[in-house]
Amino acid sequence: MVSYGEASIEKISIHKIGNKAESESCKFSEEPIGIEDELLIQLLKQYFLNSFEKTFETFKFSHSSGNLDLNEMYHFSKTIFENIDVFHDKSVQIGKHLYEVSNHPKIKSGELYIVFFKQLQLEGLLHDAIGIFKSESKEPYLKIITNPKQIDVDYEKEAINIKKLDKGCIIFNDNIESGFKIKVVDQTNRNTDTVYWLDEFLQVGIINDNYNQTSSTLGIYKDFISNGMEGEFQVSKTDKIDLLNRSIKYFKDKEEFNMDEFTTEVLDNTKATELFKTFKNQYEQDYDTEIPDSFLISSTAVKKQARIFKSVLKLDKNFHVYIHGNNELIEKGTEENGRKFYKLYYETES
């Protein structure tokens, strides 16, 4: 996680980047801006960095050829870290690179901020870092003006909400030879231009750490229970909920994941185990990633995934039954007249 309590903004350059697909132009500043107002500095830090406090996935630069130096953003970042004097010149090149990949008609023009931070914290350690942020969304804001005789009201037609960062990334001066450590935020047009921000502009891939291994394994298992078993097994809705609950319990109770132990305790079926391993291998091939059969479990990833593991049995629009434990205490049946029912067994009522 990212923490910025000790961070300072050393340099900041701002450029206006249009949409190349729409033949919009760019405007590049001639030099970095100077900011002395402490309140404005704090507001900028809040705008740039607040969204990163709850990001967990860590990325790194990559390139399809395997040669990191062919990744433009890796080259620009490495050059800035080696010589801060080239910061503004490289910020212009970063802006031009962003413009070149802005080829989707739904990509909005906006302001691009290139920021050099000192003492920005990642995973408990302080680093120099380069922040790249883009503001696209504008909102009207009211302004109250106090005069000697009365209070007036005015507005800004296109202002920026400092609580809503549209796009951003932070490149930490760490793990250099492997592509740095990078945090990414993308909160606009996720279905249409995520490829442009992540894959074309930044060209990054997720670092295969404990968080990602935990999150991916739970995600694969959830998809397997929801979709991968149906061709081979007759699995009821309550059985699926039970299998999902058992997987979350395993990850919450254990400190380390072990594939054989997991499949024995959770699936408890040889055929289902082999099918799940095949399902996982196919995922690794499709996404060109490798998830080891044993790794330390990230409790943060478990908490995040647990929120989307549904334990709710929805019956028409009348009932929602929350199932958290033993599915042997619930029975399903059909009456002679065709009406379906569930029977629940319990000891105490609250």
Beta strands, then each sheet from edge to edge (+ up, - down):
strand 1: 2-3
strand 2: 8-17
strand 3: 27-28
strand 4: 59-61
strand 5: 110-122
strand 6: 125-135
strand 7: 139-146
strand 8: 151-159
strand 9: 167-172
strand 10: 181-186
strand 11: 204-206
strand 12: 256-258
strand 13: 294-296
strand 14: 312-315
strand 15: 319-322
strand 16: 330-334
strand 17: 340-344
sheet 1: 1+ 5- 2+ 3-
sheet 2: 1+ 5- 6+ 9- 10+
sheet 3: 4+ 11-
sheet 4: 7+ 8-
sheet 5: 12+ 13-
sheet 6: 14+ 15-
sheet 7: 16+ 17-
end
